[in-house]
Amino acid sequence: MTVQTITRILSTQPDQTMSDPESKFPKVQGGGSLILAWQIRGKKVLVIGGGEVAAGRILNCLDADANVTVICPASGLNPEVAYRVAQSQVTHIDRKFEPSDLDDGVDMVLVAVDDPEASTTIWKLCKQKRIPANIADVPPECDFYFGSVHRDGPLQIMVSTNGKGPRLASSIRKQIAASLPKNAGQAIEAIGLLRAKLREIAPLPKEGPKRMRWMIKVSDAYDWEQFCKMSEEDMANLLSFYAKGKVPTMEELKAMRAEGDPEDVFDGSFGFSVGG
């Protein structure tokens, strides 16, 4: 279909968006970054440097289950990096960076050295080899930025100022974290377990839309505390409502712990008849 055809079709349809498109569609805000949860499990990450900044980068990558190699003379390792080397949490190459270090299937490069000229050289080599790289404190020489991250189990929230104000990002992150329930991570673990159990009873790809719609209902039906207190038995009883696309209240789930089969207590309108 050509652009002319699309334009002709739209012009024949009465739609307020033709006169005022921005009233319906999101406004484009250029200058931002594409925020992603980059999966680097098992990927080879090269960290060049061994100071405080490098230590933070290393921890971020280890938290994401990456295979980290640190290139830095032993004399330049700070206590934290030296500890991770001693514990074999990272591979250590005791020398300065050499161009050949990029030849062995490197997936990401993080540079944190106090040598602007060397950093730029490494950046250019990474660009030539199309290896994503981050040069600490040099935004123009970064394919991506590190934001300020709040972590609570599976929950990760990142605040980014796109390299303009790292300290401000940290302050904003702390404010956001303070507003979250203390058990947010535990609740998310429970939801993840429920989703996994749901896939076991409804594994087919064609059931994907129904699974999604039902999980949305479930997520809206209970609060954080209720998810945290949900037992394996509660989840099993809850999943018994999936076929009908229903979601019981927490009080009804609790009642089912003693009632047994949900069909005996559920009449289709969430009404129970107990003791009579």
C-alpha positions, -999 to +999 in steps of 0.1 A: +000+000+000+015+034-010+016+065+011-008+081-013-033+053-008-030+055+030-035+093+029-066+090+008-081+064+031-074+085+062-089+116+045-122+099+040-125+089+077-139+114+102-113+114+129-104+142+153-067+131+149-066+145+114-072+180+128-053+175+160-031+144+159-013+152+192-046+149+211-045+111+206-009+100+198+021+103+222+044+133+215+079+124+203+105+135+228+139+133+211+173+132+229+165+102+251+180+067+254+163+034+247+160+019+282+164-019+280+170-048+304+200-061+285+204-098+291+242-105+294+241-139+312+271-159+300+283-130+278+320-120+279+324-085+294+358-068+293+364-043+321+395-021+316+406-006+349+405-016+385+395+014+406+362+025+423+343+030+390+355-003+376+344-020+408+308-007+404+308-018+367+320-052+377+293-057+403+266-046+379+278-072+354+282-100+380+247-093+392+236-099+356+255-133+355+281-121+329+316-136+325+338-107+335+375-102+326+394-074+342+424-060+325+445-039+349+480-042+366+476-057+400+490-026+415+460-007+402+433-029+417+413-014+446+403-036+476+369-046+461+383-056+427+412-074+443+387-093+465+367-104+434+399-115+417+410-135+448+375-151+450+377-160+413+345-141+406+363-125+377+392-134+354+422-111+359+448-101+333+477-084+351+488-058+326+475-029+306+451-032+277+463-044+243+443-042+211+444-080+207+422-082+239+392-074+216+398-104+193+384-132+215+346-129+212+341-099+235+305-089+238+309-056+258+337-033+269+337-011+299+366+014+303+373+030+336+409+044+335+423+078+342+438+082+308+416+101+283+439+093+253+440+056+260+402+056+266+395+072+232+419+048+215+400+018+230+367+034+221+377+038+184+389+001+184+355-010+197+337+010+171+358-006+144+349-041+157+313-031+165+316-040+201+293-019+224+314+001+248+311+025+277+339+050+285+334+062+320+326+099+324+328+105+286+292+105+273+301+111+237+322+079+238+294+056+251+270+033+233+250+031+265+250+046+300+248+032+335+219+046+354+212+046+392+196+013+400+173+002+428+174-036+433+150-058+453+152-094+442+138-095+406+127-059+408+151-035+391+144+002+386+169+024+368+170+062+367+190+077+339+198+114+332+214+104+299+249+112+313+239+148+324+236+144+361+246+110+377+244+124+413+209+137+406+199+103+392+210+087+425+189+111+445+158+105+424+163+067+426+164+069+464+131+089+465+115+063+442+128+034+463+115+050+495+080+051+481+079+013+472+065-014+495+092-031+514+080-065+501+078-055+465+105-080+454+089-109+473+055-101+457+071-101+423+087-135+430+052-148+439+038-135+406+066-151+387+060-184+403+023-181+395+030-174+358+053-204+356+026-226+370+001-211+346+023-220+317+024-256+329-014-259+326-017-237+295+015-242+276+003-237+240+013-205+221-023-199+211-032-196+247-008-166+251-034-139+248-057-156+273-029-161+297-020-125+295-055-112+300-060-135+330-027-125+346-036-088+342-068-095+362-048-114+388-023-086+392-051-060+396-071-082+421-045-085+449-022-061+467+015-066+474+009-081+509-016-106+496+008-118+469+035-123+495+013-144+517-001-165+489+007-202+495+013-230+471-022-242+479-036-207+472-019-206+438-032-241+429-068-230+439-064-197+420-052-215+389-084-236+389-103-205+379-082-199+348-103-220+325-133-197+331-113-166+331-123-157+367-103-144+396-116-149+431-110-126+460-083-134+486-111-141+512-125-167+488-091-183+483-086-185+521-120-202+524-111-227+498-082-239+519-107-259+539-135-263+513-115-283+488-128-284+452-135-248+440-165-261+420-181-270+454-179-234+466-179-213+435-212-206+418-199-184+390-207-151+408-181-154+435-208-163+460-201-188+488-225-208+509-207-219+539-222-242+566-256-245+549 
